[in-house]
Amino acid sequence: MRLSYPLLISTSLITLLSACASTPPETNTETISEELTAPQVTPFSHILGTSFRGQLSYKNNQAYFTPCDDPAQYPIQTAEPLANIYQQIGNSKSEPIYIEFAGEISFADKKSSSSIVTRIDKVHHMAPAKSSLQCAKATDNFSFKATGDMPYWRINIHEDQLYFAAKTSNQSYTITNSKIESDKQHLLHATNEDGQRLTLKIEPGQCYLSDHKEYWGYTTKVESVDGQFFGCGELGELDNDQSYSGEYFSQTIQQQDINLSLNDNHTVVFQQGEISEQNIKTGFWKSNTPDTVVVMLTKYGNKNIREELVFKRDGLSLSCTEINKDNALTPLDHPIIFDKMNAKHGDLDSETIQVTRQFSPQQLDAPNQVDLEAQKAVRQYFKIHRTDPENTRFNSVRFDLNGDGKEEAIVLLDWCSSNGCEMLVFEKKEKGLVFSSRVSRIEAPIELAQTQHFSWQDLLVKKNNQWLQLESDGLSYPLKISDAKAIDEPLESTGVVLFSQGRPTTWFSIK
C-alpha cells in the first residue's frame, strides 16, 4: 500500500454523508432516528497480509514508517521485535533502513495526534537503505526467493518453476505447489528435466545474512544433487489487488457528478463539484475480498475523522450502501454506484479520441541518440519513487499509442534477464511526458495490434513461442506479462513494430 494524495469531497457530498450518519431526512425520520438513538457498534474492516515497502526510522523510541512514494511518516504499532532487528542492521539510530512487511493501515485511536497507525504483522525483509535498488526493485515477479553465502547460492520461485543457481550449476525445476503461506512451514519438492530432485524447506523465523547486514523473515534449507545449502528467504507480491485501481464516475439523483480515483499507491481522490480547501477529506483504500474494496476517510482538513465506506464490486462497477462513522453503521439514503472509466470524467474530450485509426507498417528500432525528454521522464520516475537508479540505463522509441496525435515514449530499461526486460510507458501530455504503465519481463520486438481498449492500442509480444496480447484497462497495460492474454496468432497486427531488432544494443544513462 502506498500513500500520498488527498481525498477530496465537496460541501454537498459532505452534507450528504453527514446527513446519513447524523441527521435523518424528513421522509424517513422514524427508521433512521431509531438507528441513531441506539446505534449498533460495528468494528471497522480489517485487512490482513497487505504488503508494504518503504523506510523504518525511530524518533524518541517510537517507530515510524515512510512508504516508498510518500514523504510522510506514520507511527508503527507492532509486536514484532523491530528495535532489535534495527540495531543489528542500522549504523545509527538516526539512520532509516529499508523494510518490507505484511500488515495494515488502520484508524488511530481518537486521542492520537495521528489519523492512522501502521500495524506490522510479519517482517519479510530489512536492509541498509542504500544496499540495493530497494523501492525500485520488482517484488511482484516471484512468489518466494532465497539466498545464502558460504557457498553462494540463490533460488527464485515463479508460478510452478523453481530456479536454483549456485557456483557449481544453474538449474530449472518444476514444483507441484508454489503457494506459500506466510505463517506456516513448507517443504517443497521439485524435479528438473534430468529427473534430479530438489527439496526446499521454508520456515518462518528471524534470519540474518551477516555479510550484507540484511534481515529476512524466513530460514531456508536446500537439499539437491549439489549438496545442502542454508540461507534466508522472503515472500513476493504475486497476489496483489491492483485490479481495483482506476478512475470511476457516478451521478447522484440530484444530477451531481462524482469522480472516484483509486490510485495505484492506495490513495483515493473523491471529488464532487467545486473544490475548496474547506472541503478536503483525506484517506486510503484497501482490498478486503476479490469483490470488496474499503475506503478509509481519516482527515477532514486538520481534524482527524474515522469514516469508512465499503464498496462491493460487480464487473467494472462499485457500489456502496452504508457508512461506518466512529463504529456506528448507518445506511445511505441512496446507494452510490460508480462505473469504471478510461479517464477521469471531463478530462478527455470524446471528439478527440480516434476509434478507427489508419496505420502504415513501419519498423521502429532503438535509436543511437538519446531522447532527452524521455531521459528526463525516466529520471523523474525514479525521483518520485525516491530511488537512486544507480547504473540503470535505458533506450526508447516514440509512437502514438492512444490516438490523440501525440507520441508516447516507450522505454526499455537494461533490467534484463532471460525472462525479458522492464518496460515503462510515458504518455505525452501538454506539459511533457507523464508515467502511464510499467510492464515487467517483456520481450522485444513489440507489435501494435489493430484492436484497442480504452483508446490505447493493444500490444503483441512473443514469449516462449507463445503470442501474448497486452490490453489497457484505461489507466495502464498489465503490470505482469503473465497477466497478458494468450492468443494463437497476431492476425490483426498493424505492421508497426517497436524495438524491431529486439533488445537495444545501445543504452543511455538516466542521469
N, C-alpha and C positions, 0 to 999 in steps of 0.2 A: 504494500500500500504506500503510495507516495502523495505528499500533501503540499499544496502551495496556493491555489487560487480561492478567492472568496465565493460564497454562495449569496446570490442577490435576490431579494424579494421586495416587490413594490408595496406601497401602503395598502392597496386594495387586496393583495393576497394576504398580507399580514392581518388585515381586518378579517378576511375570510377564515384563516386558520384560528385566529384568536376567538372569533365568534363561535367556531365549532368547539373550541376547547374550554371556553369560559362562559359566554353569554348565548343562551339558546335563541334561535329565531322564533318569532311570534307564532309561526304556522305549526311549530312542533314543540311548544313550550312544555307540555305535560311529560312527554317522553324524555327530552333532553334534561330537563330540570331534575328528574328522578336520578339520572346518571350523575349529575353534578352534586346533589345533596349527599349521595353516598357512593362516591367514585370507587371503582374496583381497582386495587393496587395491581398493576401489571408490570412485570420486570421488562427492562429494555432487552432487545435481542443480543445474543452473544454469538460471536463468530469465532470458531476455533481453528487454529492452524494456518491463518493468513501469513504469508511470507513478507518480511521486511528487510530492507538493506539500508545502511547508512553509517553514521558515526556515533560512537558511545563516548560520552565525556562525563566528568564529575565536577560538581561545584558545591562546596560546603557539605560534602559527603552525600549529596543527592545525585543519583544517576540521571542523565538526560540523553534522549535520542534525537538525532538530526537526520531526517530522511535524505536519500541521495539527491533529490532535486528540490529541496526546501531548506532555506537557511534557518528556519525557526527551530527552537529546541522544545522538546516535550518531555515532561517528567516520566520516569520509568517506575513501575511498580512490579516487583517480581520476587519470587522465592529462590531464583537461580543465584548461585554464588558469584555474581558479576564482579564484585570488588576483588576477589581472589584471582580470578582469571585476568582481570585488567592489570593487576600488579605484575603478573608474570609476562605480559606482552608489552605494555606501555613503558616508555623510558622515563616518564614523569607523570605526576597526577594531573598536570595541566595539558597534557598532550592527548587529543582524541584518537581513538583507534576504530578500525573498520569492524562492523558487526553484521551478521546475517542471523535472523532468528524467526521463529514462529510465535505468533501472539495476536494481539488485537488492540486497536484504538477504541477506547471506551469513554463514556462520560466521566468526568472527575466528580468528586464529592462536592456538594453545594458550597461548602466552606472553603474549598480550594481556590487559590488565586488563578489556577489554570483551568481552562474549559474542558481539557481532555487529559487522559493519562494513558501511557503505553504499558500494556501488560506483556511481559515476556514469559512464554511457556517453555520454550526449548531453544537454546542457543545452538546454531548449526556451525558457525564459523566466526572466528575473531582473529585479526591480524593487525600489525602496524599499518597505519593509514597509507603509507607510501610504498608498501612492499609489492604491490601488483596493480593491475588495472582497476580492481575493486568495483566501483559502481558501473564502470564501462563494460565489465566482462559479462558475457551471456550466462544466465543461470537457468534458462528455460530449454536448453538443448540436451539435458541429461536428467535422468531420474536419480542417479547416485554416482558419485565419483569418490575415489580413494587414492591415497599416495603414501609412500613411505621412503625412508632412507636406509642406507647400510644393509643391503644394496638398494639403489634407487629403483622404484617401480611405480606404476600408476594404473588405475582402472577407471573406465568410463562406461556407464550403462545407459543405453538409449533404446527405449522400446524393448524388443526381445534380444538385443545384441549387447554383448559384453566385450569390450576391447581392453586387452591386457598388454602392457608394454613394460619390458624390463631390459636390462643391459644385454641379456642373452638372446631375447627374441621379442617379436611383436605378433600377437595372435588375436584372431576374432573368434568369439564363442557365441553359441546360441543358448539362451536360457528359456525355461518354460514359464517363469513368472517373475517379472521385473518390478512388480508393485511392492513398494517398501513403505511400511507404516512407521511413523516417527518414534513411537514409544515401545516398539517390540524388537526382539532379537530375531534375526533372519539367517537362514543357511541356504544360500543359492547354489544350484548345481548347473554347470554349463559344459557344453561339448563343442569342440572345434571340428572342422571338416575332416581331420585325420582320425577322429574318434577319441582324441585325448580329452581327459576330463579336468575340470577346474571347479573347486568349491570356494565360495566366499562367505565367510562368517561376519555378520554385521551386528554390532551390539551397542545400544545407546550408552554413552558414558564419556567422561572427560578424556580427551586425547590431545597430546601436545607433540608438535614437531619442533624440537629444541633448536635445530639449526636455523629455522626460519622464524622462530618465536611466534608460531601460529597455534591457535586452539581450534579443535574440530569437535563436533558433537557426537562422533561415533568412533569406536575402535574397530579395526578390521583385521582379519586373518585370511590369507590366501594359501591354498594348497593346490599345486599344479605339478606338471612334469618337470618344471624348472626348480622346484623346491617350495619351501614355506616362506611367506612374506608377511610382515606385520606393519601396520600403519594406521592412519586416521582417514575418516571419510565424512562426507556431508551430503544432504539431500538436495536435489534440484527443484525446479519450479515448473514441471511439465503441466501440472493441473492448475492453471490459473483461471481467472474469471474475467479476462479482458473482453469477452464477447458482449458484456454489458455496455462497455464504453461506447460513447457516441452522442449524437445530438437528437433530442426528442422534442416534439411540438404538441401542444394541446390548446384547445379553445374552449373556454368556460361557457356556461349557459348565458352569462352576461356578454358573450362575444368578445371576451378579452383573451389576447394571445399570451401563452406562456411558453418559454423556451427552457428546456431542461438539458444541461450538459453534464454527462457523466464522463469525466476526463480519465485518461489512462493512468494518471497518478492518483486516482481515487479522490480527487476533489470534485466539488459539484458547483455548478452555476445554475441557479433557478431564478429566471428573470421574467417579470411581468410588467408591462407598461414602462413608464419613465423611471429612470434610476436616479436616486439621490443618496447622499451619504447617510441619511437617516433611515434608509430602507434596505440596509445590508444585513443579511444573515449569513454566517459562515458555517461550514460543516464539511462532512466527509461521507462517502458512500462505501459500502462493503457488501459482498455477496453472502447469502445465507444458505440457499439451496440452488440447484440449477434453474429454478423458476422464481427466485425471490431476490430482491436487492433492497438493502436497508440504507436509508438516508438519515444521517445524524445532523441536526442543527445545534451547534454548540455555542454560537455567539450572536448577539443582536447588538451591533455597534460595539461598545466596550463592555457590555453586560453579558455574563455567562448565562446561557439558557440550556435546557435539556429537553429537546423535542425530537421525536423520531417518527418518520414516515416509512412504512413498509410497502414496497411495490411488488405486485405479482406480475410475472412476465407471461405473455401469451403471444408467441411468434415474435413480431417486431414491436409489440405494444407493451406498455407498462401501465398498471392501474393501481390506485390507492383509494381506500375507502375509510380510513380512520387515522387518527393521530394520537401518539403517546406523548403526553406532556407531563413531565415530572412524575412518571409512573402511573398517570391516570389516562386510561384509554377512552377516547371519545370518537364516535362516528362523525364523518364529514357529512354536510348537507347533501352534497352530490359527489360521486366518485370523480377523481382526477384521472383522466386517461391520456396517455402520451403515445404518439406514434413515432417510430424511429425515422429520421430524415437523413438525407445525404449531406446536409449542412444546416447550420442554424437558420431558422425561418427568417426570411428577409435579407439574408446575407447574399444570396445569389439571385440574379435576375434570370428567370427561366427562359427568357427570349434569347439570352446569350449562350445557352447551353446547346451544343450541337448533338442531336440524337443520331443523325446519319452523317458519316464522315467519308470523304474520299481519300484514299492513301495511294502514294506512289511507292512501289517496292524500293528499298534502299538499305545498304549495309553501313551501319554506323560503328566504326571501330574506336577504340580508346585513342584520344589524340596524343600527340607528342609534346604539346604545350599545355601548361596548367590553366585551368579555368579559375580565374581569380575570385569570381563571385561564388562559385561552388566551394572553393577553398575557404572563403570567409564563412559560408554557411556551415560547413563541417566543423570549423574551429568553434563557432558559436554553439553548435550542438554539444560539443564536449564541455564547453564552458557552462552551459545551462545545467548539465549533469555534474558540474563541479568535479570533473575528472581530467587528469593530465593525460593526453593521448600518447605521451612519450614518443616512441619512434614510429607510431602508426602513420602509414602513407595511404594515398588514395588515387583514383583516377575517375573520370566521369564523362558521360555523354549527355547530350541535350535532345529532348523531343517533347512535343506537346501531348501529354498522356490523357488530359481531361477535356480536350476540345475547346478550350477557352481562348485559343490563339496565342498562348504564352508557353514557352518551352520550359518544362520541368528539368531538373538536374537529377540524373540517375547516377548514383555514386557507388563504386565498389571500394571497400577498404581492403587492405592487404592482410586482413584477418582470415586467412585461407587455410584450409586443410584438405584432405582427400574427400571431405563431405561438401566442399563448396566454400564460398566467401560470404562476408557480411555486406548487405546492400542497404543503402539509405536513399530515400526518395524525397526531394525537396520541391514543393510546389512553388511555381513562380507567381508572386503577388506584385502589386504596385510598388511596394517598398522593398522588394527583394525576394530572396528565396526563403521559404518557411518549411520547416520539417513536416513531413507528411507520413512516411512509413519507414519501417525497418524490417527487413526480411533476413533471417539467419540461414546460413548454409545453402545459398543459391548458386547454381551453376550458370556460367555464361557459355555460349551466347543466349540472349533472351529475345524471343519473338513477340510481336504485338498481335493479338487476335482481333478479328473483326467485331467480336462481341464486346460489350461493355456493361459495367454495373455502376450505377450512380454517376454516370457520365465518364468514368475512368475506364480506359481500355484494359481488357484482361491481358495478362502476361502469360506466355507459354515458355516452359523450360523443360529440358530433358535431363532426367537423373536416373542412373542405374537402369538405362534402357526403358524407362517409363516416362511418358509425357505427363506433365502437370500443368494445370491452369490456375493462376492466381487471380482471384476476383476481389475487387474493392468492396468494403462494407459501407462505403460512403465517407469514411474517415481515413482508412488505411488498407493496404494489402495485408495478407496474413503475416503474422509475426514469425511463424514457424513454417518452413517449407513443407513439413509433414501435414499441415492443415490445408494445403492446396488440393484441388480436385483432380483426381487421376482421370485421364482421357486416353482413348485408343490412338488417335492421330489428330494433329492440329489441322483439321480440314478448313478452318475459317481464319487462316493467317492473313495478315495484311501485306506480308512480304517485307515489313520493316523489322530489322534485326538489330538489337542493341548489343554492343560489345561483340561484334560479328566474328572476331578472330579469337574469341574465348577470353580467358583472363588477361588483363593488361600485361604487357612486357615492360611498360614504363610506369613508374609510380612517382607521385609527388608528395612532398612533405606537407603536413597540415599547417604548420606554423610558417 
